Amino acid sequence: MDRRSAHCNTELGLIVDSPALAGELADLIQRVRMPASFSVSETAARRGGLQWSFLRDGRRWVLHREPESNWAQRLRWSMLSLLVDEDFL
């Protein structure tokens, strides 16, 4: 359920002692949160390039631009990366 928030730690845990409730909660998490979860890896085609992959409806999708970002955000991060060490971004 980690949305990669830059402003707070979003890690949490939950123990449910009810198989029915646990199943409903798992279904809810799958429907609501999982489409927004991505796996990031380097692309073989472009040196230093990244790709974002995710599962939706049983099919793996691969994006070559950062999801849920616009061109202005990508420009800002590109400019900042020239001035600030990546560990601080």
Jmol script that loads the backbone (N, CA, C; Angstrom):
load data "model"
ATOM      1  N   MET A   1       0.811  -1.194   0.000  1.00  0.00           N
ATOM      2  CA  MET A   1       0.000   0.000   0.000  1.00  0.00           C
ATOM      3  C   MET A   1       0.856   1.260   0.000  1.00  0.00           C
ATOM      4  N   ASP A   2       2.145   1.117  -0.289  1.00  0.00           N
ATOM      5  CA  ASP A   2       3.069   2.254  -0.277  1.00  0.00           C
ATOM      6  C   ASP A   2       2.882   3.092  -1.537  1.00  0.00           C
ATOM      7  N   ARG A   3       2.479   4.342  -1.406  1.00  0.00           N
ATOM      8  CA  ARG A   3       2.295   5.237  -2.553  1.00  0.00           C
ATOM      9  C   ARG A   3       3.556   6.061  -2.821  1.00  0.00           C
ATOM     10  N   ARG A   4       4.675   5.694  -2.187  1.00  0.00           N
ATOM     11  CA  ARG A   4       5.947   6.391  -2.385  1.00  0.00           C
ATOM     12  C   ARG A   4       5.835   7.873  -2.083  1.00  0.00           C
ATOM     13  N   SER A   5       5.185   8.178  -0.987  1.00  0.00           N
ATOM     14  CA  SER A   5       5.020   9.564  -0.583  1.00  0.00           C
ATOM     15  C   SER A   5       6.362  10.140  -0.182  1.00  0.00           C
ATOM     16  N   ALA A   6       6.650  11.309  -0.671  1.00  0.00           N
ATOM     17  CA  ALA A   6       7.907  11.971  -0.337  1.00  0.00           C
ATOM     18  C   ALA A   6       7.805  12.735   0.979  1.00  0.00           C
ATOM     19  N   HIS A   7       6.602  12.861   1.516  1.00  0.00           N
ATOM     20  CA  HIS A   7       6.417  13.709   2.694  1.00  0.00           C
ATOM     21  C   HIS A   7       6.234  12.953   3.991  1.00  0.00           C
ATOM     22  N   CYS A   8       5.912  11.681   3.944  1.00  0.00           N
ATOM     23  CA  CYS A   8       5.736  10.934   5.179  1.00  0.00           C
ATOM     24  C   CYS A   8       5.955   9.453   4.910  1.00  0.00           C
ATOM     25  N   ASN A   9       6.208   8.715   5.972  1.00  0.00           N
ATOM     26  CA  ASN A   9       6.385   7.280   5.887  1.00  0.00           C
ATOM     27  C   ASN A   9       5.003   6.636   5.876  1.00  0.00           C
ATOM     28  N   THR A  10       4.688   5.895   4.840  1.00  0.00           N
ATOM     29  CA  THR A  10       3.346   5.332   4.703  1.00  0.00           C
ATOM     30  C   THR A  10       3.295   3.839   4.994  1.00  0.00           C
ATOM     31  N   GLU A  11       4.353   3.285   5.568  1.00  0.00           N
ATOM     32  CA  GLU A  11       4.355   1.861   5.856  1.00  0.00           C
ATOM     33  C   GLU A  11       3.449   1.570   7.046  1.00  0.00           C
ATOM     34  N   LEU A  12       2.685   0.494   6.939  1.00  0.00           N
ATOM     35  CA  LEU A  12       1.827   0.092   8.037  1.00  0.00           C
ATOM     36  C   LEU A  12       1.552  -1.390   7.927  1.00  0.00           C
ATOM     37  N   GLY A  13       1.015  -1.979   8.987  1.00  0.00           N
ATOM     38  CA  GLY A  13       0.670  -3.392   8.996  1.00  0.00           C
ATOM     39  C   GLY A  13      -0.697  -3.585   9.603  1.00  0.00           C
ATOM     40  N   LEU A  14      -1.323  -4.718   9.271  1.00  0.00           N
ATOM     41  CA  LEU A  14      -2.650  -5.023   9.775  1.00  0.00           C
ATOM     42  C   LEU A  14      -2.779  -6.527   9.902  1.00  0.00           C
ATOM     43  N   ILE A  15      -3.212  -6.983  11.076  1.00  0.00           N
ATOM     44  CA  ILE A  15      -3.478  -8.403  11.297  1.00  0.00           C
ATOM     45  C   ILE A  15      -4.978  -8.560  11.441  1.00  0.00           C
ATOM     46  N   VAL A  16      -5.569  -9.442  10.623  1.00  0.00           N
ATOM     47  CA  VAL A  16      -7.010  -9.670  10.638  1.00  0.00           C
ATOM     48  C   VAL A  16      -7.253 -11.125  11.001  1.00  0.00           C
ATOM     49  N   ASP A  17      -8.020 -11.366  12.060  1.00  0.00           N
ATOM     50  CA  ASP A  17      -8.315 -12.720  12.517  1.00  0.00           C
ATOM     51  C   ASP A  17      -9.713 -13.136  12.052  1.00  0.00           C
ATOM     52  N   SER A  18      -9.979 -12.932  10.772  1.00  0.00           N
ATOM     53  CA  SER A  18     -11.260 -13.315  10.178  1.00  0.00           C
ATOM     54  C   SER A  18     -11.013 -13.593   8.698  1.00  0.00           C
ATOM     55  N   PRO A  19     -11.091 -14.848   8.278  1.00  0.00           N
ATOM     56  CA  PRO A  19     -10.837 -15.161   6.869  1.00  0.00           C
ATOM     57  C   PRO A  19     -11.739 -14.388   5.909  1.00  0.00           C
ATOM     58  N   ALA A  20     -13.006 -14.222   6.257  1.00  0.00           N
ATOM     59  CA  ALA A  20     -13.928 -13.500   5.369  1.00  0.00           C
ATOM     60  C   ALA A  20     -13.532 -12.032   5.255  1.00  0.00           C
ATOM     61  N   LEU A  21     -13.256 -11.390   6.396  1.00  0.00           N
ATOM     62  CA  LEU A  21     -12.872  -9.976   6.385  1.00  0.00           C
ATOM     63  C   LEU A  21     -11.509  -9.789   5.714  1.00  0.00           C
ATOM     64  N   ALA A  22     -10.587 -10.707   5.988  1.00  0.00           N
ATOM     65  CA  ALA A  22      -9.265 -10.625   5.358  1.00  0.00           C
ATOM     66  C   ALA A  22      -9.384 -10.744   3.835  1.00  0.00           C
ATOM     67  N   GLY A  23     -10.270 -11.625   3.360  1.00  0.00           N
ATOM     68  CA  GLY A  23     -10.476 -11.779   1.917  1.00  0.00           C
ATOM     69  C   GLY A  23     -11.056 -10.522   1.291  1.00  0.00           C
ATOM     70  N   GLU A  24     -12.029  -9.911   1.970  1.00  0.00           N
ATOM     71  CA  GLU A  24     -12.616  -8.669   1.458  1.00  0.00           C
ATOM     72  C   GLU A  24     -11.582  -7.549   1.437  1.00  0.00           C
ATOM     73  N   LEU A  25     -10.753  -7.479   2.486  1.00  0.00           N
ATOM     74  CA  LEU A  25      -9.718  -6.447   2.543  1.00  0.00           C
ATOM     75  C   LEU A  25      -8.683  -6.658   1.432  1.00  0.00           C
ATOM     76  N   ALA A  26      -8.300  -7.913   1.203  1.00  0.00           N
ATOM     77  CA  ALA A  26      -7.335  -8.206   0.134  1.00  0.00           C
ATOM     78  C   ALA A  26      -7.909  -7.818  -1.234  1.00  0.00           C
ATOM     79  N   ASP A  27      -9.178  -8.110  -1.461  1.00  0.00           N
ATOM     80  CA  ASP A  27      -9.828  -7.717  -2.718  1.00  0.00           C
ATOM     81  C   ASP A  27      -9.856  -6.206  -2.878  1.00  0.00           C
ATOM     82  N   LEU A  28     -10.172  -5.508  -1.806  1.00  0.00           N
ATOM     83  CA  LEU A  28     -10.217  -4.038  -1.842  1.00  0.00           C
ATOM     84  C   LEU A  28      -8.844  -3.460  -2.162  1.00  0.00           C
ATOM     85  N   ILE A  29      -7.813  -3.973  -1.509  1.00  0.00           N
ATOM     86  CA  ILE A  29      -6.452  -3.489  -1.765  1.00  0.00           C
ATOM     87  C   ILE A  29      -6.074  -3.759  -3.215  1.00  0.00           C
ATOM     88  N   GLN A  30      -6.400  -4.923  -3.710  1.00  0.00           N
ATOM     89  CA  GLN A  30      -6.082  -5.276  -5.103  1.00  0.00           C
ATOM     90  C   GLN A  30      -6.758  -4.324  -6.077  1.00  0.00           C
ATOM     91  N   ARG A  31      -8.037  -4.023  -5.848  1.00  0.00           N
ATOM     92  CA  ARG A  31      -8.785  -3.152  -6.759  1.00  0.00           C
ATOM     93  C   ARG A  31      -8.353  -1.702  -6.671  1.00  0.00           C
ATOM     94  N   VAL A  32      -8.128  -1.209  -5.468  1.00  0.00           N
ATOM     95  CA  VAL A  32      -7.906   0.224  -5.265  1.00  0.00           C
ATOM     96  C   VAL A  32      -6.439   0.615  -5.352  1.00  0.00           C
ATOM     97  N   ARG A  33      -5.569  -0.115  -4.724  1.00  0.00           N
ATOM     98  CA  ARG A  33      -4.180   0.318  -4.602  1.00  0.00           C
ATOM     99  C   ARG A  33      -3.229  -0.287  -5.623  1.00  0.00           C
ATOM    100  N   MET A  34      -3.425  -1.516  -5.995  1.00  0.00           N
ATOM    101  CA  MET A  34      -2.445  -2.186  -6.826  1.00  0.00           C
ATOM    102  C   MET A  34      -2.281  -1.589  -8.215  1.00  0.00           C
ATOM    103  N   PRO A  35      -3.324  -1.069  -8.866  1.00  0.00           N
ATOM    104  CA  PRO A  35      -3.074  -0.463 -10.171  1.00  0.00           C
ATOM    105  C   PRO A  35      -2.093   0.707 -10.108  1.00  0.00           C
ATOM    106  N   ALA A  36      -1.893   1.280  -8.936  1.00  0.00           N
ATOM    107  CA  ALA A  36      -0.990   2.409  -8.788  1.00  0.00           C
ATOM    108  C   ALA A  36       0.406   1.970  -8.318  1.00  0.00           C
ATOM    109  N   SER A  37       0.645   0.664  -8.224  1.00  0.00           N
ATOM    110  CA  SER A  37       1.943   0.155  -7.795  1.00  0.00           C
ATOM    111  C   SER A  37       2.754  -0.239  -9.022  1.00  0.00           C
ATOM    112  N   PHE A  38       3.981   0.266  -9.106  1.00  0.00           N
ATOM    113  CA  PHE A  38       4.819   0.031 -10.271  1.00  0.00           C
ATOM    114  C   PHE A  38       6.145  -0.567  -9.850  1.00  0.00           C
ATOM    115  N   SER A  39       6.716  -1.342 -10.728  1.00  0.00           N
ATOM    116  CA  SER A  39       8.058  -1.868 -10.556  1.00  0.00           C
ATOM    117  C   SER A  39       8.955  -1.111 -11.533  1.00  0.00           C
ATOM    118  N   VAL A  40      10.054  -0.552 -11.044  1.00  0.00           N
ATOM    119  CA  VAL A  40      10.943   0.259 -11.879  1.00  0.00           C
ATOM    120  C   VAL A  40      12.210  -0.530 -12.183  1.00  0.00           C
ATOM    121  N   SER A  41      12.626  -0.522 -13.455  1.00  0.00           N
ATOM    122  CA  SER A  41      13.860  -1.195 -13.859  1.00  0.00           C
ATOM    123  C   SER A  41      14.525  -0.406 -14.977  1.00  0.00           C
ATOM    124  N   GLU A  42      15.805  -0.713 -15.209  1.00  0.00           N
ATOM    125  CA  GLU A  42      16.523  -0.058 -16.302  1.00  0.00           C
ATOM    126  C   GLU A  42      16.132  -0.704 -17.627  1.00  0.00           C
ATOM    127  N   THR A  43      16.106   0.096 -18.673  1.00  0.00           N
ATOM    128  CA  THR A  43      15.821  -0.451 -20.003  1.00  0.00           C
ATOM    129  C   THR A  43      17.122  -0.864 -20.662  1.00  0.00           C
ATOM    130  N   ALA A  44      17.050  -1.938 -21.413  1.00  0.00           N
ATOM    131  CA  ALA A  44      18.233  -2.403 -22.146  1.00  0.00           C
ATOM    132  C   ALA A  44      18.454  -1.546 -23.383  1.00  0.00           C
ATOM    133  N   ALA A  45      17.373  -0.990 -23.930  1.00  0.00           N
ATOM    134  CA  ALA A  45      17.457  -0.240 -25.183  1.00  0.00           C
ATOM    135  C   ALA A  45      18.153   1.113 -25.015  1.00  0.00           C
ATOM    136  N   ARG A  46      17.897   1.801 -23.904  1.00  0.00           N
ATOM    137  CA  ARG A  46      18.474   3.134 -23.706  1.00  0.00           C
ATOM    138  C   ARG A  46      19.370   3.123 -22.482  1.00  0.00           C
ATOM    139  N   ARG A  47      20.594   3.563 -22.640  1.00  0.00           N
ATOM    140  CA  ARG A  47      21.534   3.624 -21.526  1.00  0.00           C
ATOM    141  C   ARG A  47      21.026   4.611 -20.489  1.00  0.00           C
ATOM    142  N   GLY A  48      20.861   4.145 -19.268  1.00  0.00           N
ATOM    143  CA  GLY A  48      20.406   5.008 -18.191  1.00  0.00           C
ATOM    144  C   GLY A  48      18.908   5.245 -18.188  1.00  0.00           C
ATOM    145  N   GLY A  49      18.187   4.637 -19.139  1.00  0.00           N
ATOM    146  CA  GLY A  49      16.741   4.817 -19.202  1.00  0.00           C
ATOM    147  C   GLY A  49      16.019   3.902 -18.223  1.00  0.00           C
ATOM    148  N   LEU A  50      14.833   4.302 -17.843  1.00  0.00           N
ATOM    149  CA  LEU A  50      14.030   3.518 -16.917  1.00  0.00           C
ATOM    150  C   LEU A  50      12.720   3.117 -17.565  1.00  0.00           C
ATOM    151  N   GLN A  51      12.138   2.041 -17.034  1.00  0.00           N
ATOM    152  CA  GLN A  51      10.801   1.648 -17.452  1.00  0.00           C
ATOM    153  C   GLN A  51      10.003   1.258 -16.209  1.00  0.00           C
ATOM    154  N   TRP A  52       8.710   1.496 -16.255  1.00  0.00           N
ATOM    155  CA  TRP A  52       7.800   1.217 -15.154  1.00  0.00           C
ATOM    156  C   TRP A  52       6.855   0.128 -15.615  1.00  0.00           C
ATOM    157  N   SER A  53       6.749  -0.970 -14.853  1.00  0.00           N
ATOM    158  CA  SER A  53       5.837  -2.047 -15.234  1.00  0.00           C
ATOM    159  C   SER A  53       4.838  -2.291 -14.115  1.00  0.00           C
ATOM    160  N   PHE A  54       3.665  -2.791 -14.509  1.00  0.00           N
ATOM    161  CA  PHE A  54       2.611  -3.082 -13.543  1.00  0.00           C
ATOM    162  C   PHE A  54       1.665  -4.119 -14.135  1.00  0.00           C
ATOM    163  N   LEU A  55       0.906  -4.767 -13.267  1.00  0.00           N
ATOM    164  CA  LEU A  55      -0.088  -5.740 -13.691  1.00  0.00           C
ATOM    165  C   LEU A  55      -1.467  -5.111 -13.627  1.00  0.00           C
ATOM    166  N   ARG A  56      -2.249  -5.323 -14.664  1.00  0.00           N
ATOM    167  CA  ARG A  56      -3.638  -4.885 -14.665  1.00  0.00           C
ATOM    168  C   ARG A  56      -4.446  -5.915 -15.448  1.00  0.00           C
ATOM    169  N   ASP A  57      -5.489  -6.414 -14.816  1.00  0.00           N
ATOM    170  CA  ASP A  57      -6.358  -7.428 -15.433  1.00  0.00           C
ATOM    171  C   ASP A  57      -5.560  -8.640 -15.910  1.00  0.00           C
ATOM    172  N   GLY A  58      -4.559  -9.051 -15.124  1.00  0.00           N
ATOM    173  CA  GLY A  58      -3.769 -10.228 -15.451  1.00  0.00           C
ATOM    174  C   GLY A  58      -2.742 -10.030 -16.551  1.00  0.00           C
ATOM    175  N   ARG A  59      -2.588  -8.817 -17.040  1.00  0.00           N
ATOM    176  CA  ARG A  59      -1.640  -8.528 -18.127  1.00  0.00           C
ATOM    177  C   ARG A  59      -0.574  -7.557 -17.635  1.00  0.00           C
ATOM    178  N   ARG A  60       0.685  -7.804 -18.023  1.00  0.00           N
ATOM    179  CA  ARG A  60       1.786  -6.916 -17.628  1.00  0.00           C
ATOM    180  C   ARG A  60       1.901  -5.777 -18.633  1.00  0.00           C
ATOM    181  N   TRP A  61       1.915  -4.548 -18.130  1.00  0.00           N
ATOM    182  CA  TRP A  61       2.052  -3.346 -18.945  1.00  0.00           C
ATOM    183  C   TRP A  61       3.406  -2.723 -18.649  1.00  0.00           C
ATOM    184  N   VAL A  62       4.029  -2.128 -19.654  1.00  0.00           N
ATOM    185  CA  VAL A  62       5.323  -1.458 -19.490  1.00  0.00           C
ATOM    186  C   VAL A  62       5.207  -0.040 -20.035  1.00  0.00           C
ATOM    187  N   LEU A  63       5.606   0.929 -19.204  1.00  0.00           N
ATOM    188  CA  LEU A  63       5.605   2.342 -19.596  1.00  0.00           C
ATOM    189  C   LEU A  63       7.038   2.832 -19.668  1.00  0.00           C
ATOM    190  N   HIS A  64       7.315   3.750 -20.596  1.00  0.00           N
ATOM    191  CA  HIS A  64       8.667   4.288 -20.738  1.00  0.00           C
ATOM    192  C   HIS A  64       8.766   5.727 -20.245  1.00  0.00           C
ATOM    193  N   ARG A  65       7.662   6.251 -19.738  1.00  0.00           N
ATOM    194  CA  ARG A  65       7.646   7.543 -19.044  1.00  0.00           C
ATOM    195  C   ARG A  65       7.102   7.313 -17.648  1.00  0.00           C
ATOM    196  N   GLU A  66       7.576   8.116 -16.713  1.00  0.00           N
ATOM    197  CA  GLU A  66       7.125   7.939 -15.339  1.00  0.00           C
ATOM    198  C   GLU A  66       5.617   8.162 -15.239  1.00  0.00           C
ATOM    199  N   PRO A  67       4.895   7.179 -14.699  1.00  0.00           N
ATOM    200  CA  PRO A  67       3.444   7.320 -14.598  1.00  0.00           C
ATOM    201  C   PRO A  67       3.043   8.392 -13.599  1.00  0.00           C
ATOM    202  N   GLU A  68       1.888   8.951 -13.814  1.00  0.00           N
ATOM    203  CA  GLU A  68       1.306   9.954 -12.928  1.00  0.00           C
ATOM    204  C   GLU A  68       2.213  11.186 -12.774  1.00  0.00           C
ATOM    205  N   SER A  69       2.950  11.514 -13.835  1.00  0.00           N
ATOM    206  CA  SER A  69       3.745  12.741 -13.847  1.00  0.00           C
ATOM    207  C   SER A  69       3.504  13.444 -15.180  1.00  0.00           C
ATOM    208  N   ASN A  70       3.715  14.748 -15.184  1.00  0.00           N
ATOM    209  CA  ASN A  70       3.515  15.486 -16.432  1.00  0.00           C
ATOM    210  C   ASN A  70       4.861  16.025 -16.919  1.00  0.00           C
ATOM    211  N   TRP A  71       4.855  16.663 -18.066  1.00  0.00           N
ATOM    212  CA  TRP A  71       6.117  17.127 -18.663  1.00  0.00           C
ATOM    213  C   TRP A  71       6.799  18.175 -17.789  1.00  0.00           C
ATOM    214  N   ALA A  72       6.031  19.012 -17.102  1.00  0.00           N
ATOM    215  CA  ALA A  72       6.629  20.050 -16.250  1.00  0.00           C
ATOM    216  C   ALA A  72       7.367  19.422 -15.061  1.00  0.00           C
ATOM    217  N   GLN A  73       6.792  18.392 -14.472  1.00  0.00           N
ATOM    218  CA  GLN A  73       7.459  17.704 -13.368  1.00  0.00           C
ATOM    219  C   GLN A  73       8.731  17.024 -13.845  1.00  0.00           C
ATOM    220  N   ARG A  74       8.669  16.363 -15.006  1.00  0.00           N
ATOM    221  CA  ARG A  74       9.860  15.692 -15.535  1.00  0.00           C
ATOM    222  C   ARG A  74      10.957  16.695 -15.864  1.00  0.00           C
ATOM    223  N   LEU A  75      10.593  17.861 -16.398  1.00  0.00           N
ATOM    224  CA  LEU A  75      11.568  18.906 -16.683  1.00  0.00           C
ATOM    225  C   LEU A  75      12.220  19.399 -15.394  1.00  0.00           C
ATOM    226  N   ARG A  76      11.402  19.635 -14.380  1.00  0.00           N
ATOM    227  CA  ARG A  76      11.926  20.102 -13.087  1.00  0.00           C
ATOM    228  C   ARG A  76      12.913  19.091 -12.504  1.00  0.00           C
ATOM    229  N   TRP A  77      12.547  17.791 -12.528  1.00  0.00           N
ATOM    230  CA  TRP A  77      13.440  16.769 -11.982  1.00  0.00           C
ATOM    231  C   TRP A  77      14.722  16.656 -12.803  1.00  0.00           C
ATOM    232  N   SER A  78      14.611  16.808 -14.113  1.00  0.00           N
ATOM    233  CA  SER A  78      15.804  16.754 -14.964  1.00  0.00           C
ATOM    234  C   SER A  78      16.751  17.904 -14.644  1.00  0.00           C
ATOM    235  N   MET A  79      16.197  19.093 -14.466  1.00  0.00           N
ATOM    236  CA  MET A  79      17.019  20.262 -14.143  1.00  0.00           C
ATOM    237  C   MET A  79      17.642  20.125 -12.749  1.00  0.00           C
ATOM    238  N   LEU A  80      16.846  19.684 -11.792  1.00  0.00           N
ATOM    239  CA  LEU A  80      17.370  19.504 -10.435  1.00  0.00           C
ATOM    240  C   LEU A  80      18.461  18.446 -10.379  1.00  0.00           C
ATOM    241  N   SER A  81      18.336  17.416 -11.207  1.00  0.00           N
ATOM    242  CA  SER A  81      19.329  16.343 -11.184  1.00  0.00           C
ATOM    243  C   SER A  81      20.700  16.827 -11.631  1.00  0.00           C
ATOM    244  N   LEU A  82      20.758  17.932 -12.359  1.00  0.00           N
ATOM    245  CA  LEU A  82      22.043  18.500 -12.772  1.00  0.00           C
ATOM    246  C   LEU A  82      22.730  19.213 -11.615  1.00  0.00           C
ATOM    247  N   LEU A  83      21.947  19.683 -10.638  1.00  0.00           N
ATOM    248  CA  LEU A  83      22.470  20.488  -9.549  1.00  0.00           C
ATOM    249  C   LEU A  83      22.551  19.769  -8.209  1.00  0.00           C
ATOM    250  N   VAL A  84      21.656  18.810  -7.999  1.00  0.00           N
ATOM    251  CA  VAL A  84      21.540  18.164  -6.694  1.00  0.00           C
ATOM    252  C   VAL A  84      21.854  16.685  -6.840  1.00  0.00           C
ATOM    253  N   ASP A  85      22.599  16.149  -5.865  1.00  0.00           N
ATOM    254  CA  ASP A  85      22.902  14.730  -5.851  1.00  0.00           C
ATOM    255  C   ASP A  85      21.593  13.938  -5.825  1.00  0.00           C
ATOM    256  N   GLU A  86      21.549  12.840  -6.576  1.00  0.00           N
ATOM    257  CA  GLU A  86      20.332  12.046  -6.689  1.00  0.00           C
ATOM    258  C   GLU A  86      19.786  11.570  -5.348  1.00  0.00           C
ATOM    259  N   ASP A  87      20.669  11.342  -4.374  1.00  0.00           N
ATOM    260  CA  ASP A  87      20.225  10.880  -3.054  1.00  0.00           C
ATOM    261  C   ASP A  87      19.356  11.920  -2.349  1.00  0.00           C
ATOM    262  N   PHE A  88      19.452  13.184  -2.736  1.00  0.00           N
ATOM    263  CA  PHE A  88      18.683  14.235  -2.102  1.00  0.00           C
ATOM    264  C   PHE A  88      17.408  14.585  -2.850  1.00  0.00           C
ATOM    265  N   LEU A  89      17.187  14.026  -4.043  1.00  0.00           N
ATOM    266  CA  LEU A  89      15.984  14.348  -4.825  1.00  0.00           C
ATOM    267  C   LEU A  89      14.770  13.622  -4.311  1.00  0.00           C
TER     268      LEU A  89
END
end "model"
wireframe off; spacefill off
backbone 0.3
color backbone group
